[in-house]
Amino acid sequence: MKQITKYLIIIASLMTVKLTVIESKNDTKVKLDRIYYHSPIFINICDISDRRAKVHCYCDSNKQKSAKTADCWVFSGGITEDDPIWPSFSSQPEIEHLMFNVRSDDALTFVPAKAVVRLDRLKHVSIQFGTIKRIPPYAFTNSSTLRQIILKSNKINTLARHSFAQMMMLSNLSLDDNQISELRNDIFFNLPNLHVLHLSNNNISLIHEGCFKHLNNLMELRLDNNYISVITREMFQGLENLSRLNLRNNKLTMIGNLAFSESWSLKELLIDNNAIEYISDRAFGGLTQLRKLTLAGNKLTTFYEDILEGIRGLILLDLRDNLLQTISYESIHPVVENDKSVSVAVYLDGNPLNCNCRLSWVYVLRNETKHGNLRSALEKISCITDTPNDRHSSQEDSANDNQNVLSDDNYDYYDKSEDYNNSKIKISKAKKLIDIPLESLPCPQEIMQSIEETYGHPVQNEIRLKAFSSVGRIAPSIIVILMLAI
């Protein structure tokens, strides 16, 4: 009997242990189910309700797999490249336009490639105000759909080799307002459809020769507001289809022979507000399709007669606010002889031109031209009657004065969309040239001596005519008009 009782106790104990284990297993299962329910791995990025989330996206549709546009805001720092929010972008695979706006420093320090790679229809991506100091190789995961990338104001200072590579559809890339100082080779690689590249407002001072050699179809390149002091033809190697080049507000001091000849398709070349003192005779050689050349706000004292030789399609030349004391008709005749465009114009105001008979051609051209823009620009030209000593003293006294009585920006300028800012020098005794009677313009001694040697003692009419036609190739009809005007 004792043995039977002992077996019963043992059996009861074993049954109790088994029930406890089963119950414990059931409890564990309940707990696991509860954890999974409250922390899902994937979320709908267009419908994030948790206010503690570091990223909030506002979409054109909150319904899963239906949004086309997502405007995402990154509110606080600490988000990493491995954060589960990035894979969650697969909840909206139809997104075509993706924007990231960063609200605080260091909130976003990398390109969110793990989000981009999950969007098979993505065409436009924009990131602004981040702290992405370096763009690594293949930062956008060789996307085959991206057409536009905008990375403005992200404190980028380094572009690695192949930062932008293997993106067959990319047509527009903007890196404006960053801290890039150097453009190395092979940053831009295998981008056959890139048409627009903006690098304005950076710290670029060094451009490696051939860094654009893979951008054969690039049409617009903006390098304005940087620190570029030297340009060579090798810098623009490969840009045979470039149509517009903006080098405004850099540190250029001269332009050498054939500097832009690798870009023979250029139509607009903008080099305003540098410190250019010298331009080689063949600086613009090979630019047979050039239509617009702006050199305003530099330090040119001479504009040689052969500089524009061979550029027969040029319709706009801007030489405002340089240091030119005179300019001949022959220097600008490739522009004014182009009768096919109503936009023909030559801007010369803001230069310390001497009031003498070397400017006689301005009167004749103003009266003969059929182009309103050109006539208006010629009417803005002023000249000074000071002696050289007086002029030098006047310029020193007003070096910090930003007003220039020679310059008038109220005329109809060819490209109003571009910012035009430069320091201007106030010069005393300036007069509008056309307000001075032609017959009262004095002639320099060298012109009078040249005429005396040729014709004997000249009359005043012959002196002015010689000054105007000394270039040797003025049309006979213009000379007749000048004689009648005299």
C-alpha positions in Angstrom: 0.0 0.0 0.0 2.9 2.3 0.8 4.5 1.7 -2.5 1.2 2.4 -4.4 0.9 5.7 -2.5 4.5 6.6 -3.4 3.9 6.0 -7.1 0.8 8.1 -7.1 2.6 11.1 -5.5 5.4 10.8 -8.1 2.9 10.7 -11.0 1.0 13.7 -9.6 4.3 15.7 -9.4 5.2 14.9 -13.0 1.8 16.0 -14.2 2.2 19.3 -12.3 5.6 20.0 -13.9 4.2 19.3 -17.4 1.3 21.6 -16.9 3.6 24.4 -15.7 5.9 24.1 -18.8 2.9 24.2 -21.1 1.5 27.2 -19.4 4.9 28.9 -19.5 5.2 28.2 -23.2 1.7 29.7 -23.8 2.6 32.8 -21.8 5.8 33.2 -23.9 3.8 33.0 -27.1 1.3 35.6 -25.9 4.1 38.0 -25.0 5.8 37.6 -28.4 2.5 38.2 -30.2 2.0 41.4 -28.2 5.6 42.8 -29.0 5.2 42.2 -32.7 1.8 43.9 -32.8 3.1 47.1 -31.3 6.5 47.4 -33.2 5.9 46.6 -36.9 9.0 46.4 -39.0 7.5 48.3 -41.9 5.3 51.4 -41.8 3.6 53.6 -44.3 5.9 56.6 -44.6 3.1 58.8 -45.7 1.1 58.1 -42.6 3.4 58.4 -39.6 1.4 59.3 -36.5 4.2 59.0 -33.9 5.2 62.5 -33.0 8.5 61.2 -31.8 9.5 60.1 -35.3 12.6 61.9 -36.7 11.1 61.9 -40.2 7.7 63.0 -41.3 6.6 62.8 -44.9 3.6 64.8 -46.4 2.4 63.1 -49.5 -0.2 63.7 -52.2 -1.9 60.5 -51.0 -1.7 58.7 -47.7 -3.0 55.5 -49.1 -0.3 52.8 -49.3 1.3 52.3 -52.7 -0.4 55.3 -54.2 1.6 58.5 -53.5 3.5 60.2 -56.3 5.0 63.0 -54.3 6.6 63.0 -50.8 7.8 66.1 -49.0 9.7 64.8 -46.0 11.0 66.8 -43.1 13.9 65.7 -40.9 13.4 67.3 -37.5 16.2 66.2 -35.2 19.6 64.6 -35.2 20.7 61.1 -34.5 19.1 59.3 -37.5 21.4 56.7 -39.0 21.8 55.0 -42.4 20.5 51.8 -40.8 17.3 53.3 -39.3 14.2 51.3 -40.1 12.5 54.3 -41.7 14.5 54.0 -44.9 13.4 50.5 -45.8 9.8 51.7 -45.1 9.9 53.8 -48.2 9.0 50.6 -50.0 5.5 51.2 -48.7 5.2 53.9 -51.4 6.9 52.4 -54.5 5.1 54.8 -56.9 6.9 58.0 -55.6 8.4 60.1 -58.4 9.2 63.3 -56.6 11.0 63.0 -53.2 12.1 66.0 -51.1 14.0 66.1 -47.8 14.0 69.4 -45.9 16.3 69.4 -42.9 15.3 71.5 -39.9 18.4 71.4 -37.7 22.2 71.0 -38.0 23.5 67.4 -38.2 20.0 66.0 -38.5 20.8 64.4 -41.9 24.5 63.7 -42.6 24.3 61.3 -45.5 22.4 60.7 -48.7 19.5 58.3 -47.8 20.5 55.7 -50.4 18.5 53.0 -48.7 15.3 55.0 -49.4 16.2 55.9 -53.0 17.0 52.3 -53.9 13.5 51.2 -53.0 11.7 53.7 -55.3 11.7 52.2 -58.8 9.8 55.2 -60.3 11.8 58.0 -58.7 12.6 60.9 -61.1 13.3 63.9 -58.9 15.1 64.0 -55.6 16.0 67.1 -53.6 17.9 67.5 -50.3 18.3 70.9 -48.7 19.9 72.3 -45.5 21.5 69.0 -44.5 25.1 68.4 -43.3 26.2 66.0 -46.0 29.9 66.9 -46.1 31.0 64.1 -48.4 29.2 62.5 -51.4 30.6 58.9 -51.6 30.9 56.8 -54.7 27.7 55.8 -56.3 25.7 57.8 -53.7 22.4 57.3 -55.6 22.9 53.6 -56.2 23.1 53.8 -60.0 19.4 54.7 -60.2 18.1 54.1 -63.7 15.1 56.4 -63.4 16.5 59.6 -61.7 16.3 62.6 -63.9 17.0 65.5 -61.5 19.1 65.7 -58.3 19.2 68.9 -56.3 21.6 69.1 -53.3 21.6 72.8 -52.4 22.9 74.1 -49.1 24.2 70.8 -47.6 27.7 71.9 -46.6 29.2 69.5 -49.1 33.0 69.9 -49.3 34.2 66.7 -51.0 33.0 64.9 -54.1 34.5 61.4 -54.3 35.4 59.6 -57.5 32.2 58.4 -59.2 30.0 60.3 -56.8 27.6 60.7 -59.7 27.9 57.8 -62.0 26.0 55.3 -64.0 22.7 57.2 -64.0 21.6 56.9 -67.6 18.5 59.2 -67.3 20.0 62.0 -65.1 19.6 65.3 -67.0 19.8 68.0 -64.2 22.3 68.1 -61.3 22.5 71.1 -58.9 25.2 71.4 -56.2 24.7 75.1 -55.5 25.5 76.8 -52.2 27.9 74.3 -50.8 31.6 74.3 -49.8 33.2 72.4 -52.6 36.7 73.6 -53.3 38.0 71.1 -55.9 36.7 69.3 -58.9 38.7 66.1 -59.5 38.6 63.7 -62.4 35.9 61.1 -62.7 33.5 62.6 -60.3 30.9 62.8 -63.1 31.1 59.4 -64.9 28.9 57.8 -67.5 26.1 60.4 -67.4 25.1 60.4 -71.1 22.0 62.5 -70.7 23.3 65.2 -68.2 22.3 68.5 -69.8 22.5 71.0 -66.8 25.2 71.1 -64.1 25.1 73.9 -61.5 28.0 74.5 -59.1 27.3 78.1 -58.2 28.2 79.6 -54.8 30.9 77.1 -53.7 34.6 77.5 -52.9 35.9 76.1 -56.1 39.4 77.2 -56.9 40.9 74.2 -58.6 39.4 72.4 -61.6 41.4 69.4 -62.8 41.9 69.2 -66.5 39.5 66.7 -68.0 37.1 66.6 -65.0 34.1 67.2 -67.4 35.4 64.9 -70.2 32.5 62.4 -69.7 29.8 65.0 -70.0 29.6 65.1 -73.8 26.0 66.2 -73.9 26.2 68.9 -71.2 24.5 72.1 -72.4 24.7 74.4 -69.4 27.5 74.8 -66.9 27.3 77.3 -64.0 30.5 78.0 -62.1 29.6 81.5 -61.0 30.5 82.9 -57.5 33.5 80.7 -56.9 37.3 81.4 -56.6 38.5 80.3 -60.0 41.6 82.3 -61.0 42.9 80.3 -64.0 41.1 78.7 -67.0 42.7 76.5 -69.7 41.2 74.8 -72.7 41.8 71.4 -71.1 39.5 72.2 -68.3 36.5 72.1 -70.7 37.6 69.0 -72.6 34.6 66.9 -73.6 32.1 69.8 -73.5 31.6 70.0 -77.2 27.9 70.5 -76.9 28.0 73.1 -74.1 25.8 76.1 -75.0 25.9 78.3 -71.9 28.9 78.8 -69.6 28.6 81.1 -66.6 31.9 82.2 -64.9 30.6 85.4 -63.3 32.0 86.6 -59.9 35.3 84.6 -59.9 38.9 85.7 -59.6 40.0 85.6 -63.3 42.7 88.1 -64.3 43.3 87.1 -67.9 42.0 85.0 -70.7 44.6 83.2 -72.8 44.6 81.9 -76.4 41.8 79.4 -77.3 40.7 79.2 -73.7 37.2 78.0 -74.7 38.0 76.2 -78.0 37.0 72.8 -76.6 33.5 74.1 -76.3 32.9 75.2 -79.9 29.1 75.1 -79.5 29.0 77.9 -77.0 26.3 80.5 -77.6 26.5 82.4 -74.3 29.7 83.1 -72.4 29.2 85.1 -69.2 32.5 86.4 -67.5 31.2 89.5 -65.6 32.6 90.7 -62.3 36.1 89.2 -62.4 39.4 91.0 -62.3 40.3 90.6 -66.0 42.9 93.0 -67.2 44.0 91.2 -70.4 42.3 89.3 -73.1 44.4 87.5 -75.8 43.7 88.2 -79.4 42.7 84.6 -79.9 41.0 84.2 -76.5 37.6 83.4 -78.2 39.0 81.6 -81.1 36.8 78.8 -82.4 33.6 80.1 -80.9 31.9 80.6 -84.2 28.4 80.1 -82.8 28.8 82.6 -79.9 25.8 84.9 -79.6 26.3 86.6 -76.2 29.5 87.7 -74.6 29.4 89.6 -71.3 32.6 91.1 -69.7 31.1 93.8 -67.5 32.6 94.7 -64.2 36.2 93.8 -65.0 39.5 95.9 -65.3 39.9 96.0 -69.1 41.8 99.1 -70.3 42.0 97.9 -73.9 39.7 95.9 -76.1 41.7 95.0 -79.2 40.3 95.2 -82.7 40.9 91.5 -83.5 39.4 90.0 -80.3 36.0 89.3 -81.9 37.4 88.4 -85.3 35.7 85.3 -86.6 32.6 85.6 -84.3 30.2 86.7 -86.9 27.0 85.6 -85.1 27.6 87.7 -82.0 24.5 89.9 -81.2 25.3 91.1 -77.7 28.5 92.5 -76.2 28.6 93.9 -72.7 31.7 95.9 -71.7 30.1 98.0 -69.0 32.0 99.2 -66.0 35.5 98.5 -67.2 38.4 100.9 -67.4 38.3 101.6 -71.2 39.4 105.2 -72.1 38.5 104.7 -75.8 37.2 102.0 -78.2 37.2 101.9 -81.9 34.4 101.0 -84.3 36.4 98.1 -85.6 36.6 96.5 -82.2 32.8 96.1 -82.0 31.8 95.9 -85.7 31.3 92.1 -85.7 28.3 92.8 -83.4 26.8 95.9 -85.0 27.1 94.5 -88.5 24.9 91.6 -87.7 21.6 92.8 -89.2 19.6 89.6 -88.6 18.6 90.0 -85.0 16.5 92.7 -83.3 18.4 92.1 -80.1 21.8 93.5 -81.4 23.4 95.6 -78.7 26.7 96.9 -77.4 26.9 98.2 -73.9 29.8 100.5 -73.1 28.5 102.8 -70.3 30.3 103.0 -67.0 33.8 103.3 -68.7 36.0 106.4 -68.3 35.9 107.1 -72.1 37.6 110.3 -73.2 35.4 112.8 -74.9 37.2 113.2 -78.2 36.8 112.5 -81.9 37.7 108.8 -81.6 34.1 108.3 -80.5 32.6 110.0 -83.6 31.4 106.6 -84.8 28.9 106.5 -82.0 26.9 109.4 -83.4 26.8 107.9 -86.9 25.9 104.4 -85.7 23.2 105.7 -83.4 21.6 107.6 -86.4 21.9 104.7 -88.8 21.0 101.6 -86.8 17.6 100.1 -87.1 17.9 98.2 -83.8 16.2 99.9 -80.8 18.3 98.0 -78.3 21.5 99.2 -79.9 20.4 102.8 -80.2 19.3 102.8 -76.6 22.7 101.4 -75.5 24.6 104.0 -77.5 22.6 106.8 -76.0 23.7 105.6 -72.5 27.4 106.1 -73.3 29.0 108.9 -71.3 32.5 110.3 -71.5 34.7 112.5 -69.4 36.5 115.8 -70.1 38.9 115.7 -67.2 42.6 115.8 -67.7 44.2 112.5 -66.7 45.5 113.9 -63.4 42.1 115.3 -62.4 40.5 111.9 -63.3 43.0 109.9 -61.2 42.4 112.2 -58.2 38.7 112.0 -58.6 38.7 108.2 -58.7 40.8 108.0 -55.5 38.5 110.4 -53.7 35.4 108.2 -54.5 36.9 104.7 -54.3 34.2 103.6 -51.8 31.3 105.3 -53.6 28.9 102.8 -55.2 27.2 105.4 -57.4 28.4 105.9 -61.0 27.0 108.7 -63.0 28.2 107.0 -66.1 26.0 103.9 -65.6 22.3 103.7 -66.1 20.7 100.3 -65.5 17.2 101.4 -66.6 17.7 100.3 -70.2 16.2 97.1 -71.6 19.0 94.6 -70.9 19.2 91.4 -72.8 19.1 89.1 -69.8 17.2 90.6 -66.9 17.0 87.3 -65.0 20.7 87.4 -64.2 21.9 89.3 -61.1 24.3 92.1 -62.0 26.2 93.5 -59.0 29.5 95.3 -59.2 31.4 98.1 -57.5 31.2 101.3 -59.5 33.5 104.3 -59.6 32.2 107.8 -59.6 33.9 109.9 -62.1 33.5 113.7 -62.1 32.6 115.9 -65.2 30.9 113.0 -67.0 28.6 113.9 -69.8 26.3 112.0 -72.1 28.2 111.7 -75.4 25.3 112.4 -77.6 24.6 115.6 -75.7 27.9 117.0 -76.9 27.9 118.5 -80.4 29.9 116.3 -82.8 31.8 119.3 -84.2 33.0 120.3 -80.7 34.7 117.0 -79.9 38.5 117.6 -79.7 40.9 115.4 -81.5 44.1 114.0 -79.9 47.4 115.4 -81.2 48.5 112.1 -82.8 45.4 112.0 -85.0 46.0 115.6 -86.2 49.6 114.8 -86.9 48.7 111.7 -88.9 46.3 113.7 -91.1 48.8 116.5 -91.6 51.3 113.9 -92.8 48.8 112.5 -95.2 46.8 115.5 -96.5 48.8 118.5 -95.5 47.2 121.0 -93.2 43.7 119.6 -92.6 40.4 121.2 -91.9 38.4 120.2 -88.8 36.0 118.0 -90.8 38.9 116.0 -92.1 40.3 115.5 -88.6 37.0 114.1 -87.3 36.6 111.9 -90.4 40.1 110.5 -90.0 39.4 109.7 -86.4 36.3 107.8 -87.3 37.6 106.0 -90.4 41.1 105.3 -89.1 40.1 101.7 -88.7 40.1 101.6 -92.5 37.0 99.6 -93.2 34.1 101.8 -92.5 31.2 101.5 -95.0 31.1 104.4 -97.5 27.5 105.2 -96.7 28.4 105.8 -93.0 31.2 108.1 -94.0 28.8 110.1 -96.1 26.4 110.4 -93.2 29.2 111.6 -91.0 30.3 114.3 -93.5 26.7 115.5 -93.7 26.4 115.5 -89.9 29.6 117.6 -89.7 
